[in-house]
Amino acid sequence: MGIDPAKLKKLFFSGIGGSGMSALAQVLVSRGVEVGGSDRRHDRGESAGLFNRLASQGIALYPQDGSGVSPGLDAVVVSAAVEQDTPDYRRARELGLQVIPRPALLAALVNCSRGVCFSGTSGKSSATAICAYVLTELGFSPAVIAGAALVNYQDGPTTGNALAGKSDLCVVESCESDGTIVDYHPAVGVILNIERDHHELGELARMFERFAAQTRETLVLNADCPNSLALGRPSGTGAPRLATFSAQGGKADYSAADVAFGRMSSRFRVGKTVFECPLPGLYNVGNVLAALAAAEAVGAEREDFARVLRTFRGVARRFQLVGEAAGVSVIDDFAHNPAKVKAVLSAFESWPGLGRLVVVFQPHGYGPLRFQFEELVEVFGKSLRPRDILVLPEVYYAGGAVTRDISSADLARRVECLGRKAVFFASREDAAPFIVEKAAPGDAVLVLGARDDSLTAFAGQVLRELECKAR
């Protein structure tokens, strides 16, 4: 699909509330494109804050009934979550309008810029946000399209997951889930890791090999991930420079030493430079290293990077402390696949004085739960301690035609068979009183799951009920 972003002056986004969709829409609006959109959640009266922020930037919001799709549009941009039998989609076909998948438009935007693309099956949002924040604060003025809001910018003119930028740099999160990662030709390409997620490893390897081959200036690989290193060193005329990183202190161009963790932070050294980050866990050390390698590739100085990193306030729903009450910490996190869940749970290994860990995990779809079921059973079985509790609300259902032949109850039964405590709740609201009853001083409540923005509100509800308990 040949897409020239410069020729797109009037667009309609179907599913505009998604993190990737809203970020792309906001950047395009800042460049003078007329944008409208629709979203199921807007129709249901959900996520009002998000949609109000979009509307305040001049984005016209319509019901998802096809009424916003008009003959004067240059194209209709669709989210991966929007089925082809929706009213918006049908209306676009009736009018003969071009329908562009969001990743294809994003790739076209990146390819006509000096793109800095963060890819991999885990860590993309955090690494993208870290690099974007540092480059912005250092005056590089990149356009930013991130998968989650940067906390530092949430109170700014956008929702925090998008920045307009004034330079030719474009820092983005590029996803492999729908295979469109092969459409990117970035100046700097980062591959954080390659693990089974959405696709089998063989298929993923072929995608990432092509992404690596199409990187123009610098390719950044994780030396701690065998699947990433197996891609090999670029060769031939025009091959990008290779830079590697290792959070485990391995042999790499960017290797972490003297790693230490606080409850909500990490500290380490690369060469003579000390880095302090408000995100815990070894996986976040890797995210910082990847961001550092990418930032230096476009001209940032290491000491400047370290200085600015100290003022970084984190990423929405990435090990984000909601609050503390009754001696219990409540943390909100986006982790939803086995690798992410394992990484987040590992951060508690250095949590001083941790009592019981109460993990709330809401699977983000029936297909993903079915695909990753055995790996999820293994992760929870091995990463949770006998005294910990796994709370499993029913699978998140966003609407549309999906096969609902699996349940969180199935996951609870299997985890229980491994000697771990797992409790299923058909209604998530019934889980909050149970969590508050079980949580004691020194415990931590960790809310995990993707796609469903109301998980953050649920974490807040648990915190408020803990506050009432403490009175």
Number of C-alpha atoms within 10 A of each C-alpha: 8 7 14 11 15 10 9 14 16 17 24 28 29 33 25 30 23 21 19 23 25 25 27 26 27 25 20 21 20 16 14 10 19 18 22 24 28 25 22 18 20 20 13 10 9 14 15 12 10 16 22 14 16 25 14 11 15 14 22 16 22 18 18 21 17 17 12 22 27 17 13 10 20 16 21 26 24 24 19 16 13 17 15 12 11 14 18 28 22 16 20 21 14 10 13 11 18 13 17 18 18 23 25 18 20 23 23 19 20 27 17 16 18 21 26 33 29 30 25 24 20 25 24 26 25 27 29 31 33 28 28 29 28 25 25 17 15 14 12 19 20 24 23 28 33 29 25 25 24 26 20 15 17 15 11 11 15 22 25 22 26 32 27 21 19 13 13 15 22 26 30 32 25 30 19 20 14 11 15 18 23 20 21 24 26 28 24 26 28 30 26 27 22 22 20 17 19 18 15 11 14 10 12 22 18 13 17 23 16 16 24 29 19 21 25 18 19 23 28 27 30 26 26 20 16 12 19 21 16 12 16 12 15 17 11 6 6 12 17 22 16 17 20 21 28 23 25 17 17 14 13 17 18 23 21 26 18 10 18 16 23 17 17 16 16 19 20 19 18 18 11 8 12 17 23 21 24 21 27 23 26 19 20 23 28 24 27 27 28 30 29 23 24 28 22 14 19 17 10 18 13 16 13 13 24 19 15 19 22 13 15 20 17 21 27 24 25 21 24 22 16 17 16 17 19 19 15 23 22 23 23 25 24 26 26 23 26 21 20 19 21 19 19 23 18 17 21 18 13 14 16 11 9 16 16 21 23 24 22 25 24 24 28 22 22 19 16 15 21 14 15 16 19 13 15 21 20 15 19 25 19 15 17 22 14 13 11 18 21 22 25 26 23 21 22 17 14 14 10 11 8 11 9 12 8 16 20 23 18 13 22 22 16 19 23 16 13 14 13 22 21 22 20 19 16 14 11 17 13 11 19 19 13 14 20 21 11 11 21 18 14 15 20 23 23 24 25 28 24 19 18 17 18 12 22 21 13 17 23 17 15 25 24 16 17 25 17 12 12 10 7
